[in-house]
Amino acid sequence: MFRFLRWGDCVCTKSVIVHFRTTPKQTMDDSKILIRLSKRSDLTEMQKLFVDTISTICKDDYSPEQIKVWTSSIENTQRWKDKLTSQYVLVAELDNKIVGFASLENNDYFDFLYVHKDYQRQGIADRLYFEIEKEAIKRKATVLNSDVSETARRFFEIKGFKTITPQTKIMNNVAIIYYKMSKTL
Ligand SMILES: CC(C)(COP(=O)(O)OP(=O)(O)OC[C@H]1O[C@@H](n2cnc3c(N)ncnc32)[C@H](O)[C@@H]1OP(=O)(O)O)[C@@H](O)C(=O)NCCC(=O)NCCS
């Protein structure tokens, strides 16, 4: 998700192994992937994944200047910590390593979605998405909204999201394009 300086997650101690239904893509051995709620101690690893993924995976869609501004959002540690406590945040773990994370804010806003640069196109976002949407439905949301990067736009289209409008956000005098997208649940 591409809402600048609005990322975060929640502090949770409960860990769950998710048994996926047939909807998510099955490209990796399910038994090896743990989907669990985030913990405060995940913060550093999540932020490293965030910076590494944007710097490598998004570099064809955004300029070095835009990427610098985007990744600099990790400097606002308090904001991240706040999100850790206020959002429903899931991490995907493989062999004790975080390979992706995603979050739901206020029941109907899909905020984070980042997959480790070395684990792209292995169905990890698919699995995280499935669990976030399931939680939104459980919370009785009728729509799922997001602000989506150019890089992630196709993924969200495949999930049934429609682009409402392209947006330009100015951050530190740098213009960043993203898309307001929405899906009826
Ligand atoms: C977008 C992102 C989360 C997708 O993660 P992923 O784990 O690689 O996605 P999946 O493997 O679950 O992809 C599922 C399907 O979505 C589609 N898809 C995913 N990434 C795609 C891409 N870059 N281009 C086109 N289709 C894509 C494909 O149909 C894919 O299935 P396939 O691999 O069998 O063709 C990941 O590329 C990422 O972290 N991007 C950078 C960070 C970012 O921009 N995050 C969103 C901020 S708003």
The ligand as a Gaussian input file, in Angstrom:
#p B3LYP/6-31G(d) Opt

LIG

0 1
 C        3.087000      -6.173000      -5.227000
 C        3.684000      -7.241000      -4.335000
 C        3.207000      -7.067000      -2.908000
 C        3.277000      -8.626000      -4.878000
 O        3.845000      -9.627000      -4.036000
 P        4.140000     -11.136000      -4.544000
 O        4.273000     -12.000000      -3.351000
 O        5.263000     -11.113000      -5.494000
 O        2.788000     -11.461000      -5.318000
 P        2.183000     -12.922000      -5.588000
 O        3.282000     -13.886000      -5.883000
 O        1.268000     -13.290000      -4.491000
 O        1.369000     -12.610000      -6.922000
 C        0.080000     -13.117000      -7.135000
 C       -0.339000     -12.724000      -8.529000
 O       -0.450000     -11.305000      -8.615000
 C        0.009000     -10.871000      -9.917000
 N        1.216000     -10.050000      -9.758000
 C        1.994000      -9.920000      -8.657000
 N        2.993000      -9.054000      -8.900000
 C        2.831000      -8.644000     -10.169000
 C        3.543000      -7.752000     -10.999000
 N        4.633000      -7.100000     -10.571000
 N        3.108000      -7.563000     -12.262000
 C        2.028000      -8.206000     -12.720000
 N        1.301000      -9.078000     -11.990000
 C        1.705000      -9.282000     -10.726000
 C        0.305000     -12.124000     -10.696000
 O       -0.878000     -12.533000     -11.342000
 C        0.653000     -13.103000      -9.605000
 O        0.455000     -14.443000      -9.982000
 P        1.585000     -15.206000     -10.888000
 O        2.911000     -14.959000     -10.230000
 O        1.144000     -16.623000     -10.835000
 O        1.519000     -14.593000     -12.253000
 C        5.232000      -7.189000      -4.371000
 O        5.664000      -7.157000      -5.709000
 C        5.850000      -6.044000      -3.636000
 O        6.241000      -6.155000      -2.467000
 N        6.000000      -4.899000      -4.352000
 C        6.741000      -3.766000      -3.868000
 C        6.103000      -3.039000      -2.716000
 C        4.821000      -2.365000      -3.070000
 O        4.735000      -1.643000      -4.046000
 N        3.867000      -2.622000      -2.205000
 C        2.606000      -2.059000      -2.309000
 C        2.628000      -0.695000      -1.775000
 S        1.072000       0.058000      -2.057000

